[in-house]
Amino acid sequence: MASILREKILGPLVWKGIDLAKDDSWIYYLSAKAITSLESALIKVKQKGLKAPDFTKADFPIPELTDEIAYFVKELENGKGFLLIRGFPIEKYTDDEASIVFWGLGLHMGTPVTQNAKGDLLGHVIDQGLNINDSNVRGYQTKAHLPFHPDGSDVVGLLSLRKAKTGGFSSIVSSMAVYNEILEKYPEYLGILYRPYYLDRRGEESPGESPVYSSPVFSYYKGKLSCRYNRGYVESAQAKTGIYLSKAEMEAYDLIDSLLHDENMHFNMMLEPGDMQFVNNYTVLHSRTVYEDYEEPERKRHLLRLWLTMPNGREIAPDFAMFMDEQTGKTGRGGIPIREKTAGGMTENIR
């Protein structure tokens, strides 16, 4: 039986959007010294003829930013659970150069893990003209509205290269604040939300692997509460399993949705070109509004994405894990297993 937390979460992880709107101290502005350090490391990588993601942390030395990196890492796990880093002069760089800086910074914060079955370590969030209603399509491949959800790693990072013609706001909400609301006003639903539910792998499963996996919405383990809420993936999993939410479970999910969409709870921000956003997937859920894009390919909305395993990442319960990291032995942190074509044209899991 899962341990249910019956006390409110306290500390900076619990925040409301209405409070963020009143105070922008959560935005970290890069100093001139920090930008100079990043530019110097960029030059070193280019001198070696390397590109992202094909270089290591040692190839991108930024010793001047040791204190900043330590702050970022601590803030993501024990602070508000998200960062907005602003001030990177992206207009000075090509997309390849910007990707070097983003990848290099990510290497100093954590360990990048694979984001899909193709093995992408540096992802591209850009509309590919695909339909979000296709259960084998993932949201980043479309321009559709994305409901609140986490990604499959300790932390997800985004760098905005270009924003959309209209729309495409990034929304975040503290899942810890949501939990406190449920605990205080609707505690009868807590037991339901600690049960495992099937979620869709959206076509990223390995050959012979189930197209779904199970996870509870909330998991309390070794003193920390984690959340994985993705209603869209739960609903598309139902069609693949034939197992549907009960009336009480639907009520619990409707309750969460009502809290996530409460204007006082979530916060919308536009990621301007050069902005870097990092989010702890266990304590913050993120969303994106629908957007209209430019016709010209070179002007389309384009973000780079990292999935990071963090050096101070929490331990998570076995029933909350999506996968096992073969290097660290920790659950949930290894990225999506890679599938590769064999000589016979079949696919196989190479992790």
ZIQUIHU-V738323 format. One record per run of one state. SS is the DSSP state (2 for helix, 1 for strand, 0 for the rest). FROM is the first residue (numbers start at 1). TO is the last residue. Records with the same first field share a line. If there is no record, write none. Layout:
SS->FROM-TO ; FROM-TO
This chain:
0->1-16 ; 21-26 ; 30-31 ; 48-56 ; 60-62 ; 79-81 ; 87-89 ; 93-94 ; 113-122 ; 126-138 ; 142-145 ; 150-154 ; 163-165 ; 168-169 ; 186-186 ; 194-195 ; 201-211 ; 217-217 ; 222-223 ; 228-230 ; 242-246 ; 261-266 ; 270-275 ; 281-283 ; 289-290 ; 293-296 ; 300-301 ; 311-317 ; 321-323 ; 325-330 ; 332-338 ; 342-346 ; 350-351
2->17-20 ; 32-47 ; 57-59 ; 63-78 ; 90-92 ; 95-109 ; 139-141 ; 175-185 ; 187-193 ; 231-241 ; 247-260 ; 297-299 ; 318-320
1->27-29 ; 82-86 ; 110-112 ; 123-125 ; 146-149 ; 155-162 ; 166-167 ; 170-174 ; 196-200 ; 212-216 ; 218-221 ; 224-227 ; 267-269 ; 276-280 ; 284-288 ; 291-292 ; 302-310 ; 324-324 ; 331-331 ; 339-341 ; 347-349
